[in-house]
Amino acid sequence: MNADFTQISIFLLVTAAIGFLTYLQCKGKGHTKTDQTKEYFLAGGGLAWYYVAGSITLTNLSTDQLVGMNGNQMALLALWEFSAVIGLFILAKVFLPIYYQYNCTTTTELLEKRYHNKHIRAVISLLFFLGSALIFCPAVIYSGSLFMQNMFNIDIPIMYIASVFAIVGALYAIFGGLRAVAVSDTYSGVILLIMAVVVVFLALNAIDYNFEGIPKERLTLIGDNDSPIPWHTLFTGMIFIQMFYWGTNQVITQRAMAAPNIKEAQKGVFAAAGIRLLIVPTIIVVPGIVSFKLYGDIGDAAYGTIVGDLLPNYLSGVFAAAMAAAVLTTFNSNLNSATALYVCDIHEAYFNKKPNVQKLSGFVTILITLLSLALVLVYREADSIINLIQQLYGLLSMPILSVFILGLVFKNVHAGAGLFSVIFGVTLYALLSFEFSPFFAPFDLHYIHLMFVTLISCIILSLLLNWVVYKQKPQFQWVNS
């Protein structure tokens, strides 16, 4: 199917409508001189629960999820979403009360206040910053460009499409701040979820709800040792991956910290958890499974292909607009969060306490955008975009989570012990999980197990260093006690 006038017209109309509604909602709000940082990065604490829920949902649910998860073409990937519900509850009941108690703008601000050291905040912020710049930003614009290319069956180089996404997303992040990002997330998120459910029903109808001929290993939720998610990983690294992503990751928690109060924030997070439990697992696996029966093993091209083939032109234009919005909002959410980390945790701490936030953010945003475009070529070579993202982010996630756990659970832990264990953890995970290493996958452990090994190793090393090198005895004390 080739793009036609109807598709393009509806696509442009819906995209413009989302932008206009966002403008009306945000008009006259923001960029106050009294607290420029809070306004730009936390929407002045003015996000209602439904904007919190919508922004959290769409920031996570973008083309890297829909394209990447469906690209595996098996039901097993739904386990990421079911376990994510647990991560969201941990965010609501464990992390959010602490962030609000300490009046944090960034998640890493909590580390400075618990360790009484600005350097640990800066180092962890830098790692988060690199994660957004080197992993999530390029991955989302690549997967979004791939989807558009497959859906419209257009013969345009993927770098051209990626460039459009990158430029528009960067402009959104620079001029809109978090408020505009969250509002547009919610509007486009409603459209995207509705259209994604429509795709599920159309896909099932295309095979007459008959799954015969599809291998059993693609339909099971119990993965064996050779599957992307072996069943036993659910009891080791999976829960900590979700704890890290939903509880400490600035890109997600920033939305929840932008509510007027803790109750409103928790309401939004619980609503996001309900969406993830009831809707998301189906839309990220069923089209992929059906595409296997229709087209065979086509990997990350599966979702764009099945959407392009099954949706009528007038609906495909709407869906393309929602997907484009998802790409843009996930991209600019990562841009906004990475910029917040740099401005609040590094620039204000070491260079200028009162910078021009919007101007500085613009420079940082442009830098990340250019870097993301350069890395699109790297992600284009991946066999599975979602598996590559998870494996790469393991370099940062468990070492960072170890510092948060130590800071929340213990007092009298020296920041130097935590920082050294982070460096150790990044190195350890790289040695254990990447094929170039002579220590690759000891005992054939899955990379999710290796994340758990990395986390425990970092915590133990930190406590030992604290005791032996810094002569400090850690004392158990939960942060609220």
Secondary structure, DSSP 4 states (H G I P E B T S, - for coil): ----HHHHHHHHHHHHHHHHHHHHHHTT----SS-HHHHHHHGGG---HHHHHHHHHHHHSSHHHHHHHHHT-SGGGHHHHHHHHHHHHHIIIIIHHHHHHTT-SSTTHHHHHHHT-HHHHHHHHHHHHHHIIIIIHHHHHHHHHHHHHHHHT----HHHHHHHHHHHHHHHHHHHHHHHHHHHHHHHHHHHHHHHHHHHHHHHHHTTT--TTS-GGGT-SSB-TTSSSBGGGGGTHHHHHHHHHHHT-HHHHHHHTTSSSHHHHHHHHHHHHHHHHHTHHHHTTHHHHHHHHHH-S-GGGHHHHHHHHHS-HHHHHHHHHHHHHHHHHHHHHHHHHHHHIIIIIIIHHHT-SS--HHHHHHHHHHHHHHHHHHHHHHHTT-S-HHHHHHHHHHHHHHHHHHHHHHHHHEES--HHHHHHHHHHHHHHHHHHHSTTSTT-SGGG--HHHHHHHHHHHHHHHHHHHHHHTS----EE--TT-
